[in-house]
Amino acid sequence: MRRLLSERYRERLAGVLSCYDRIIVTGTLPGVCYAKGMTAFLSARQIRIFDYPRFAEPLRDRVRWRAGELAAAAGHTIEHIANSHIRKEEVVAKVLAERGDHPGLVHVISAMEACPTYKPWHSKETHRTFLRPATSKCLHYYFYFIDAELGLIYLRVPTWCPFRLQFYCNGHSWLARQLTAAGIGFTLADNAFVRIDDWQRAQTLADQLSPAVLHQVLDRYARQCCPVFDVFAPSYHWSLIQVEYATDLVFRSQAVLKPLYEQLSRQAILTVKAEHVATFLGHKITPQLAQEIGSGFATRIEGTCVKHRFGKSSIKIYDKFALVLRIETTTNDVSTFKHYRKVEHQQGPASYALAPVKKNIYSLTALAHILLGCNRRYLEYLSSLDDFSAGIRALDRLTQPRPVNGRTLRGLNFFSHPEQTLLAALQRPAFNIAGLRRADLCHCSPLAPPQPSPDTSPACANSVSSSGPPAPIATTSPAPAVPPLPLAAASLNTPSFRLSPINSAHYLQTLSS
């Protein structure tokens, strides 16, 4: 089995880092986050089911008032975005460019978006009145903060019951704060580290993301931005709805990663089959499988991306800034993965068994090991593909012009017949033993001019090495074709190659330099 890319390119890598990237969490109010629960909540307080909209209106006004209060206290104006094609991240990036990244409220954006809600309903069959789940539109507020621990985050708050929140944070932003606190220097470009002074300590810190600390942060922002706790439950229940885990191979030079990524992306899109995708993500293809499996290749402004999908999960490879090769696993349903954990039974004692991952935020610790395994399996597969990048770099080095001692030597042209003949002559076994001089190639190269007699040829006379008489030449006829052999590196560095005015010396200089 071939070595991993991380081992094969160890000397050309600045470091390797695996950590969470995007994390999106949803917050629900226990007891009223489903239609039957809200029906029981209203009945317990003797509120008519058809008065549900009247019950929700004062709560809507509370959220609007709180949004205006927070924006005014921070000196901001709520910006309403009516066009869905405007990216909120770009709007916030402009604000951050002027404001800076000190902790506090960055911006408040409002937008009309779809939200889950309930609809009063009376059944003529059962003569019962209750709430049914429905989908509608309401005003949403996006509160963007710079958190002291997590970096840039946002909390989306709807203005209508049941007030299902959405929270976003980024693992690389969190890690940047941890590195700063630990006194470790780094360079963060977008959401990728291109330099870290201590990669091993950085990986140790990345593995210490605490769900308990995250839970405290979530509760604090929920109380600050959604003032409905006195009516409903005292706290939110937080569940994972999207998680990304990335493994970055950070290269020292763009010249190394560019040809490597071109080879890997081209072969990955052609060779990865459905069974491979299932293996990467830890699944099996069974006759009962009812999920879509596929691969895609996308070209964007930032570059290209190869993405393999399996149901609600995917794994992809792309490069960032031609310095970072990123393998990233994304899932929109963490319960599709399984691990050994404590399972509670309706009857009998609890047991440890292979069970789906729970969706609560405390599964982040176990999920990191699962998603890291997905990235590693994909990296092992990519490492088994043919890698021609080293040969491409060597070919570019020989074919590109380069300056030598104040002169510019043009590169070799391997498709030129005269240069092919010269290169074949350089591989004669006799030259590997005794070395060679310009005079030895005068009769071998078709580029050489007609040779005068030995006693009147100043060019051949000047080519004699000062170390002794020239090596004898077996024949004066063109050398027969011989199989390619390695060139003698020592013989290519002899000074006699730089004395010849003929074209053959030019090619020898190109090879030698």
C-alpha positions, 0 to 999 in steps of 0.5 A: 500500500502506498504511503499517505500523501501527508507522509509522502510530502512530509518535507514539503508540508508546513503542517497537517490540521484536522478540526471542525469548520462550519457548525450550525445548531438549532434551538427548540423550546421543549414542550412547544416545539411540536404541534401537539405540545403547543396544543397542550400548552394552550389548553393548560392555560385555558387559551382557545386554539383559534386564539393562537395568533392573538397569543403569539402577537405580543411575543412577536412584538417583544422580539422586535423591540429587543432587536431594536434595543440591541442595535441602538445600544451598539450604534447600529441600524437594522438593515433589511435585505429583501433580495434573496440573492444578496449574501449576508456574509458579504454584507457583514464582511464590509462592516467588519472591514470598517469595525474591526474584530473586537468582541461585541455586536457587529450587525443586525439584519432582518429578512422575510423567510420561511418558518415552521408554525402552527395552524388552528384546525377543527376536525369534523370527524372527531369534533376536536380542535387542535393545532396542525403543523404548517409552514409560513413566512415571518420576519427573521433577525440575524444577530451577528456577534464577535464572541470572545471565545468563538469568533464570528457567530450569528443567531437567527431569531424568528418573530413568530411561534414556536421561535426556533433559533438557528446558531452558526459558528466556525471551528477555525475561528474558535481555534484562532482564539485559542491559539492567540490565548496560548501565545502561538503565532499563526496566519489565518486566510479566510477559514484556513490556517496557512501558518502555525508556529506549533502544529502539534499544539494546535491539533491538541487545542483543536481536539479540546472543543467543549460542548459544555462551553458551547452550551453556555454560549448558546444559552447566553445569546438566546436569552439576550436576543429572544425574550420569551423564556418567561412564557415557555421553557426556562431554556432551549434544547440545542441540536446539530443540523449541519456539521463540517469537519476538515483535514487540511494539508498545508503546503509550503509552496504553490508549485507543489500543490497545484500539479498534485491537486490537478492530478488528484481531482481529475482521477477522483472524479473518474475513478470513485464509484458508489461503493467507494463513497459508501466506504468513505462515509462508513456506510454500506450499500444494501438492497434496501438503500433508498438514498442518492449516491453520486459525485460532482465536479464544480468550478468556482471563482475560488477554484475547483471542488470534487464532491461525493454525496451519500444521502444527507452526507458528503465528502469533498476535496478542494484547494484554498489559495493553492496552499491548502489541500482540504478534505472535508466531510459534511453531514446534515443528519448526524444520526446517519452515523453510528457508534458505541454508546449507552442506550436506554431501553423502555424496559430493562437496564441500559446497555452499550451498543452500536447506535445512531449518533444523538443529535444534541450538541454533546455528540460533538466529541464522538462525532469528531472521531467519526468524521476524522475517520471519513477524511482519513479513508478518503485520504488513503484512497487519494494516496493510492492514485497515480501521482505524476506531479513530481514528473511534471515539476521536473519536466517544467524545470528542464523545459523552461528558460533559466538564467545561468551566469548572466545568460538565458538558456532556453529549455529543452524540447523533447519533441525535437529530433536533434535534441532527442539524438543528443540526449540519447548520445549523453546516455552512452555507457562509456560516458558514465564511466569516463565522463565526456567533453564537448569534443566527444559529442562533435560527431554525435550531435546532428546540431554540430557544424562540419568538423575540420581535420584534427590538426587545424581545428581550434575548437576541438583543440581548446576543448581538451580537458586540462586534467589529461588527454581525452577519452578514446572514442571507439568509432567516428560514425554516429553512435548506435541507439542504446537504451536510456541509462542514468546520466553521470552527474559528476561528468555534467559538471565538468568545465569543458561543457561551458567552452563550446560555442556549438548548440550541443553545449547549450543543452548540456548547460541546461541539463547541468544547471 
